[in-house]
């Protein structure tokens, strides 16, 4: 499942799409990956003498995987998404390893629970087979109509 699969399911687009392909997807978990291109513009300014991937962007990759999982979860239950998953809480982000230019990351998100309109998840990023990030987060669905109202 490549970028076209991903782009059909979440609203993120380059340069802010942090998933390249889905490796596995079921009703409660997703594994995806992303190649961290060495020539990303962000490396020119984020520790230019020792470039590392910003932790907030590693979290964003997990959040995007979670949004994809929520959309697929809804499709499995026969309900079309009535909006887009929007991050509502981040808990306990723990950074354990650096991600460097040229690395490939594996991104995982697992659904823990759904309570009404809230989805509770945990996720991780692995680099070279080792954990780089662990995080818990939640999302709620926001109606896309708001964009039309703001125009």
N, C-alpha and C positions, 0 to 999 in steps of 0.2 A: 504494500500500500504506500504509494509515493505522495509527492507534494500535491498532485491533483486531487487525490483522495482527501488529503488534509484540508486543502483550500475549499473543497466543497462542503466542509463541515464546521470550520471555524472562520471568523472574520479576519484573522490576522494575515498580513501580507508583508513581503519583503519591503523594507529591510528589518521588519520586526516579527518575522516568522522564524521561530526557533526550533522547528521540527522539520526534518527532511523526509523521513519515512517512518511508517508504523511497522514494527516487528511482530507484535502480537496484540490482540484486542479481544476481550471477552466482556461479559456483563459487569464485571467488577474491577478489572485492571487493564492497563495499557502499558506497553513497552514501545518506545520509539527511539530514534537516534538522530543526531545532528553532527555534521562535520563542522568543526570550528575553523573556518578559512583563515589562513595566516595573514591575508591582506585585508581583513576587516578594518574599516576606518577607525573603529573604537580603540584599536591597539596603538594608534598614533598618540592617543592622549591618556590612556589608562595605564600608568606606569610604563612609559615609553622605553625606558632602559631595561625593564623586566616585565614584559607584557603578560598580563593574566586576564582571564575572562572575568568581568565583574560578577560578583555573587548575585546581584539583583537580576541579571540576565539568566543565570542558571535557574533561579527561582521562576522566572518568567517561562522558561522552557517547561518546567514542571506544571505550571498553571495552565499553559496551552494544552499540554497532554491531558490534564484534568478536564478542561473544557471539551475536548474531543471525546473523552470517556463519558461525560454527562450527556452529550448529544447522542452517542450510540446507545447509552442506557435507556434514554427516552425512546429511541427508535425500536429497541428490543421490546419495550412495553407498549408499542403501538401508539405512542403520543409524539406528534411532531413538536420539536422545540418551539415554545411560544416566546422566544426571545434569545438573547445571547447570554451565556454564563459569564458573570462578572465577579471578580474576586471580592470577597467581603471580609476575610480575616486571614491573617498569617500568624502561625504560632510556632515557636521553637525552631527557627531556621538554624541549622548547625552546619558550618562549613568545615570540612575535614581535609580536603586536598585542593590544590590549584588546578585549574583547567587552563591550558596554554594554547597558543596559536598552533594549528595543525592537529590538535587532538580530536578524537571522535568521542562524543558522550552518548551514554545510554540513559534515557529518561524514563522514569516509571511513575505512574500514579495509580493509586488504589482507592476505590470507594469504600469508606468506612460505614457511612450511614446517610440516609436522606430523611430529613425531618421537615415536612411541609415543603416550602420552596427552597430550603437550604440543603446543600450537599456538602458533606464533610469528607475530606480526603487526606491522604498522606502521600508523599512522593519522595523521590530521590533522584540523584544524578550520579552516575558511575563514570569514571574515566580510567582507562587501562585496567578495567576489572575491579577497581576499588571505589568505595563510596567517597564522593566529593561533597555531596550535599544531602541533608535530610530535612524535610519540612512537613508541617501539617498546615492545612488551609481549608477554607470553605468558600463556596460560591453560591450565588443566587442568580436566578434568571431575571434579566432586565429586558423589557420590551424594546424592540428596535424602532418603534414608532417615535421615540424621543428624538432621534436624529432628524426625522421629518419635521417635528415641531420646532427644532432649533434653527432650521433653514430660513 
